[in-house]
Amino acid sequence: MSTIPVPDDAVERILASAVVAVDGERMGDVGRLFLDDRTGEPSWITLSTGLLGKKDVLVPLEGSRADGRELRLAVGADAIKDAPEAHLDAYLTADLEARTREHYGLPPRDDRL
């Protein structure tokens, strides 16, 4: 199976986007971007949430779309704010991804592919 390469400017566009939840609430700016290790496609971003007690959370890019300079997510603001905190060093662990997929109601990742 071959994969479709990510356009050279896709990563820069995502990182420069203002993030908007599906319900229209502006969520801030992209912190980090994670690519799927099998396909190389952008799959997760981090956002900082909260005013006083800031925390970084993972947000899936599944179902999102670029709209000018905005990245419109397929998940709501409340789900993002209630997401488990993402303590990330260099890599997204399988455990954190599984917990976060469950939080957003996404099916488990099938690693058999």
C-alpha positions in Angstrom: 0.0 0.0 0.0 1.4 3.4 -0.9 0.6 6.6 1.0 -0.2 10.0 -0.4 2.6 12.4 0.5 1.8 15.4 2.7 2.2 18.7 0.7 5.3 20.6 1.8 3.3 23.5 3.1 0.7 21.4 5.0 2.6 21.3 8.2 3.3 25.1 8.1 -0.3 25.8 7.4 -1.5 23.8 10.3 1.0 25.3 12.7 0.0 28.8 11.6 -3.7 28.3 11.9 -6.1 29.7 14.5 -8.0 26.7 15.9 -11.8 26.7 16.0 -14.0 24.0 17.6 -16.9 22.5 15.7 -19.3 24.7 17.8 -17.5 27.9 16.6 -15.5 28.6 19.8 -12.0 29.8 19.1 -9.6 27.6 21.0 -6.3 29.2 20.4 -3.2 28.3 18.4 -1.6 25.0 17.6 1.1 24.1 20.0 2.6 20.9 18.5 1.7 18.7 15.5 2.0 14.9 15.5 2.1 12.9 12.3 0.8 9.4 12.1 3.8 7.1 12.2 2.3 4.7 9.6 1.0 7.2 7.0 3.0 10.4 7.7 -0.3 12.3 7.7 -1.0 15.0 10.3 -3.2 13.3 13.0 -3.1 15.2 16.3 -2.3 18.7 17.6 -1.8 20.1 21.1 -3.6 23.1 22.4 -3.3 24.9 25.8 -6.6 25.2 27.6 -7.7 27.1 30.7 -7.0 30.6 31.9 -5.3 30.1 35.3 -4.5 26.4 35.4 -3.3 25.9 31.8 -2.9 22.4 30.5 -1.9 21.0 27.2 -4.4 18.6 25.6 -4.3 16.5 22.4 -6.9 17.1 19.8 -7.6 14.8 16.8 -7.3 16.2 13.3 -9.7 13.5 12.1 -12.6 15.2 10.3 -11.0 18.7 10.6 -10.7 21.1 7.6 -8.7 24.2 6.8 -10.8 27.3 6.2 -8.5 30.2 5.2 -6.3 30.8 8.2 -8.4 28.7 10.5 -8.3 25.1 11.3 -11.9 23.9 12.0 -12.0 20.9 14.2 -14.6 18.1 14.2 -14.8 18.2 18.1 -16.5 20.6 20.4 -15.0 23.1 22.8 -16.2 21.3 25.9 -14.7 18.0 24.8 -11.4 19.8 24.2 -11.5 21.5 27.6 -12.3 18.2 29.4 -9.6 16.2 27.5 -7.0 14.4 29.5 -3.8 16.4 30.0 -1.1 15.5 27.6 2.3 15.3 29.3 4.4 15.0 26.2 8.1 14.9 25.7 9.1 13.9 22.2 6.6 11.2 21.3 2.9 10.5 21.6 2.7 7.3 23.5 0.3 4.5 22.6 -1.4 4.7 26.0 -2.0 8.5 25.8 -3.4 8.1 22.2 -5.7 5.3 23.3 -7.0 7.3 26.3 -7.5 10.4 24.2 -9.2 8.5 21.4 -11.6 7.0 24.0 -12.3 10.5 25.4 -13.3 11.9 22.0 -15.3 8.8 21.2 -13.0 7.7 18.4 -12.5 4.0 17.6 -9.4 2.4 18.9 -6.4 2.5 16.5 -5.9 -0.7 14.6 -2.2 -1.4 14.6 -2.6 -4.5 12.5 -2.6 -2.4 9.3 
